[in-house]
Amino acid sequence: MARINKISITLCALLFTSLSFTPLSHASQQARASATQKTQLAKTTEPKKKTTSQKNKSKTTAKKTSKKTTASTSKKKNSASTALSRKTTASAGKRTAATKVTQKCTTTRNGKKKKCISVGDKKPMKLADVHKARVQKAQKTAMNKLMGQIGKPYRWGGTSPRTGFDCSGLVYYAYKDLVNIRIPRTANEMYHLRDARPVNRSELESGDLVFFRTRGRGTADHVGVYLGNGKFIQSPRSGRDIQVTSLSEDYWTRHYVGARRVMTPKTIR
């Protein structure tokens, strides 16, 4: 019985002790927790302030870096564009010196441009050279037409290879499709043609018209075409064929009255 009483007393004492110390321990735990929270809060606020200042520093650094990068990039671009423009200008100058591009346009009856084609020449040609080449081409065409009629019979009033030619008819046949002026039908009219330029005998060229007065009628009554090397082609008279004759023969020298040039840069088509 006495043992049971001791055990019960001991249990009561233990229960009282636990009840009296539990609030204190709980309070101490809360105090520790609050202190820990304050410490963490302080730690978290300090880094925020530091990060803000770091951000400001990083922004200024980034601005400076971007300005430097932009400046260097613009310098590189400007230098590159300058070098490229110099190269382009130099190459364009070389191309201009090497080639000359012209445009050939076809026009309608109303005068409107229909189609243009760019044509490049390997070597630049002067305007005078271009005109000279055109005249030479027309002269060659006329010479080929005339030489093809050698041996054809003289025919008064004739203007066709089928029937034959008289002197002015032969000239009319050779030039009517090559010049943009009206070619008259008689030797005297050809001699007085306003669009034909007078030429000295020492300056004769292939294609020039040479005139003679053989019957004493008018200023000129006979015409031929100068071939070069002191010779001309003519349809002399009835009963004779178209032939090449020397201009230095006495007969033609005595009856020579002058020369005219109908093929010029202004008159050829």
C-alpha positions as CSV (number, residue, x, y, z in Angstrom):
1,M,0.0,0.0,0.0
2,A,2.8,2.4,0.9
3,R,4.5,1.5,-2.5
4,I,1.4,2.4,-4.4
5,N,1.2,5.8,-2.6
6,K,4.8,6.6,-3.6
7,I,4.1,5.8,-7.2
8,S,1.0,7.9,-7.3
9,I,2.9,10.8,-5.7
10,T,5.7,10.5,-8.2
11,L,3.3,10.5,-11.1
12,C,1.5,13.6,-9.8
13,A,4.8,15.4,-9.4
14,L,5.9,14.6,-12.9
15,L,2.5,15.8,-14.3
16,F,2.8,19.1,-12.5
17,T,6.3,19.6,-13.7
18,S,5.3,19.0,-17.4
19,L,2.3,21.3,-17.1
20,S,4.3,24.2,-15.5
21,F,7.2,24.1,-18.0
22,T,5.3,23.6,-21.3
23,P,4.2,27.3,-21.7
24,L,7.7,28.5,-21.0
25,S,9.2,26.2,-23.6
26,H,6.6,27.2,-26.1
27,A,7.3,30.9,-25.5
28,S,11.0,30.4,-25.9
29,Q,10.4,28.6,-29.2
30,Q,8.3,31.5,-30.5
31,A,11.0,33.9,-29.4
32,R,13.6,32.0,-31.3
33,A,11.4,31.8,-34.4
34,S,10.8,35.5,-34.4
35,A,14.5,36.2,-34.0
36,T,15.3,33.9,-36.9
37,Q,12.7,35.6,-39.1
38,K,14.1,39.1,-38.3
39,T,17.6,37.9,-39.2
40,Q,16.4,36.4,-42.6
41,L,14.4,39.6,-43.4
42,A,17.5,41.7,-42.7
43,K,19.6,39.5,-45.0
44,T,17.0,39.7,-47.8
45,T,16.7,43.5,-47.7
46,E,20.4,44.1,-47.9
47,P,20.9,42.2,-51.1
48,K,18.0,44.0,-52.7
49,K,19.7,47.4,-52.0
50,K,22.9,46.0,-53.4
51,T,21.2,44.6,-56.5
52,T,19.6,48.0,-57.3
53,S,23.0,49.7,-57.2
54,Q,24.5,46.9,-59.2
55,K,21.7,47.3,-61.8
56,N,22.4,51.1,-62.1
57,K,26.1,50.3,-62.6
58,S,25.4,47.7,-65.1
59,K,23.0,50.0,-67.0
60,T,25.7,52.8,-67.3
61,T,28.3,50.2,-68.3
62,A,25.9,48.8,-70.9
63,K,25.2,52.3,-72.3
64,K,28.9,53.1,-72.6
65,T,29.6,49.7,-74.2
66,S,26.7,50.2,-76.7
67,K,28.0,53.7,-77.6
68,K,31.5,52.4,-78.2
69,T,30.1,49.5,-80.2
70,T,27.8,51.8,-82.3
71,A,30.7,54.2,-82.9
72,S,33.1,51.4,-84.0
73,T,30.4,49.8,-86.2
74,S,29.5,53.1,-87.9
75,K,33.2,53.8,-88.5
76,K,33.6,50.4,-90.1
77,K,30.5,50.8,-92.2
78,N,31.6,54.3,-93.4
79,S,35.0,53.0,-94.3
80,A,33.6,50.0,-96.0
81,S,31.1,52.1,-98.0
82,T,33.8,54.6,-98.9
83,A,36.1,51.8,-100.2
84,L,33.2,50.3,-102.1
85,S,32.2,53.5,-103.7
86,R,35.8,54.2,-104.7
87,K,36.1,50.7,-106.3
88,T,32.7,51.2,-108.0
89,T,33.7,54.6,-109.4
90,A,37.0,53.2,-110.6
91,S,35.4,50.2,-112.3
92,A,32.8,52.4,-113.8
93,G,35.5,54.7,-115.2
94,K,37.3,51.7,-116.6
95,R,34.1,50.4,-118.2
96,T,33.4,53.8,-119.7
97,A,36.8,54.0,-121.1
98,A,36.6,50.4,-122.4
99,T,33.1,50.3,-123.8
100,K,30.5,52.7,-125.1
101,V,26.9,51.8,-124.8
102,T,24.4,53.3,-127.2
103,Q,20.7,52.8,-127.7
104,K,19.1,52.1,-131.1
105,C,15.4,52.8,-131.0
106,T,12.8,52.1,-133.7
107,T,10.0,54.7,-134.0
108,T,6.4,54.6,-135.2
109,R,4.9,56.9,-137.7
110,N,3.7,59.1,-134.9
111,G,7.3,59.6,-133.7
112,K,6.9,57.6,-130.6
113,K,9.7,55.2,-129.5
114,K,8.7,51.6,-130.0
115,K,11.6,49.6,-128.9
116,C,15.1,50.4,-127.8
117,I,18.2,48.1,-127.8
118,S,21.4,48.8,-126.0
119,V,24.4,48.2,-128.1
120,G,28.0,48.1,-126.7
121,D,31.1,48.9,-128.7
122,K,34.4,47.5,-127.6
123,K,36.1,50.8,-128.4
124,P,34.5,54.3,-128.0
125,M,34.0,55.9,-131.3
126,K,33.8,59.6,-132.0
127,L,30.7,61.0,-133.7
128,A,32.7,61.9,-136.8
129,D,34.0,58.3,-137.0
130,V,30.4,57.0,-136.7
131,H,29.3,59.2,-139.6
132,K,32.3,58.3,-141.7
133,A,31.5,54.6,-141.2
134,R,27.9,55.1,-142.3
135,V,29.0,57.0,-145.4
136,Q,31.6,54.4,-146.3
137,K,29.0,51.6,-145.9
138,A,26.6,53.5,-148.2
139,Q,29.4,54.1,-150.7
140,K,30.3,50.4,-150.8
141,T,26.6,49.5,-151.4
142,A,26.4,52.0,-154.3
143,M,29.7,50.7,-155.8
144,N,28.4,47.1,-155.7
145,K,25.2,48.1,-157.5
146,L,27.1,50.1,-160.2
147,M,29.7,47.4,-160.8
148,G,27.0,44.8,-161.3
149,Q,25.7,46.8,-164.3
150,I,29.0,46.7,-166.3
151,G,28.3,45.4,-169.8
152,K,24.6,46.4,-169.8
153,P,23.6,48.4,-172.9
154,Y,23.0,52.1,-173.1
155,R,19.3,52.9,-173.2
156,W,18.0,56.4,-173.5
157,G,15.7,57.1,-170.6
158,G,16.5,53.7,-169.1
159,T,16.6,53.2,-165.3
160,S,16.4,49.4,-164.9
161,P,18.9,46.6,-165.2
162,R,16.4,44.7,-167.4
163,T,16.3,47.3,-170.1
164,G,19.6,49.2,-169.6
165,F,20.5,52.7,-168.5
166,D,21.3,56.2,-169.8
167,C,23.9,58.2,-167.9
168,S,21.6,59.8,-165.4
169,G,19.4,56.7,-165.1
170,L,22.5,54.7,-163.9
171,V,23.2,57.3,-161.2
172,Y,19.5,57.3,-160.2
173,Y,19.4,53.5,-159.9
174,A,22.5,53.5,-157.7
175,Y,21.5,56.2,-155.2
176,K,17.7,56.4,-155.0
177,D,17.5,53.9,-152.1
178,L,20.6,55.1,-150.2
179,V,19.9,58.9,-149.7
180,N,17.0,60.7,-148.2
181,I,17.0,63.4,-150.9
182,R,15.3,63.4,-154.3
183,I,17.7,62.4,-157.1
184,P,16.8,64.3,-160.3
185,R,16.5,62.5,-163.6
186,T,18.8,64.6,-165.8
187,A,22.5,65.3,-165.6
188,N,22.0,69.1,-165.6
189,E,19.5,68.9,-162.7
190,M,22.0,66.7,-160.7
191,Y,24.7,69.2,-161.2
192,H,22.6,72.0,-159.8
193,L,21.2,69.9,-157.0
194,R,21.1,72.1,-153.8
195,D,21.8,69.2,-151.4
196,A,24.9,68.0,-153.4
197,R,28.1,69.6,-152.2
198,P,30.7,70.8,-154.8
199,V,34.0,69.0,-154.7
200,N,37.4,69.9,-156.2
201,R,38.9,67.4,-158.6
202,S,41.9,66.9,-156.2
203,E,39.5,65.9,-153.4
204,L,37.4,63.4,-155.3
205,E,36.2,60.3,-153.3
206,S,34.5,57.1,-154.2
207,G,30.8,57.8,-154.9
208,D,31.2,61.4,-156.1
209,L,29.4,62.4,-159.2
210,V,31.5,63.7,-162.1
211,F,30.0,66.0,-164.8
212,F,30.8,66.7,-168.4
213,R,29.5,69.0,-171.1
214,T,29.9,67.0,-174.4
215,R,27.3,68.7,-176.6
216,G,27.5,72.3,-175.5
217,R,23.9,72.3,-174.1
218,G,23.4,73.6,-170.6
219,T,26.0,73.4,-167.8
220,A,26.3,69.6,-167.9
221,D,24.8,67.0,-170.2
222,H,26.7,63.9,-169.0
223,V,27.3,62.3,-165.6
224,G,29.3,59.4,-164.2
225,V,30.3,58.1,-160.8
226,Y,33.9,58.3,-159.5
227,L,35.3,54.9,-158.4
228,G,38.7,56.0,-157.2
229,N,42.2,55.8,-158.6
230,G,41.3,58.3,-161.3
231,K,38.5,56.2,-162.8
232,F,34.8,56.5,-163.1
233,I,31.9,54.4,-164.3
234,Q,29.5,55.6,-167.0
235,S,26.9,54.7,-169.5
236,P,28.5,56.6,-172.4
237,R,26.1,56.8,-175.4
238,S,23.9,54.8,-177.7
239,G,25.6,51.7,-179.1
240,R,28.0,51.5,-176.2
241,D,27.8,49.4,-173.0
242,I,28.3,50.6,-169.4
243,Q,32.0,50.7,-168.7
244,V,34.8,52.0,-166.5
245,T,36.8,54.9,-168.0
246,S,39.9,56.9,-167.0
247,L,39.2,60.5,-166.0
248,S,42.6,61.5,-167.2
249,E,41.8,60.7,-170.9
250,D,42.1,63.8,-173.1
251,Y,38.4,63.8,-174.2
252,W,37.0,63.6,-170.6
253,T,39.6,66.0,-169.3
254,R,38.6,68.6,-171.9
255,H,34.9,68.2,-171.3
256,Y,35.0,68.0,-167.5
257,V,33.0,70.7,-165.7
258,G,32.9,69.7,-162.0
259,A,31.9,67.2,-159.3
260,R,29.2,66.9,-156.6
261,R,29.0,64.8,-153.5
262,V,25.5,63.5,-152.8
263,M,26.5,61.0,-150.1
264,T,27.1,62.9,-146.8
265,P,26.2,62.2,-143.2
266,K,23.1,64.5,-143.7
267,T,21.9,62.9,-146.8
268,I,22.3,59.1,-146.4
269,R,19.5,57.1,-144.8
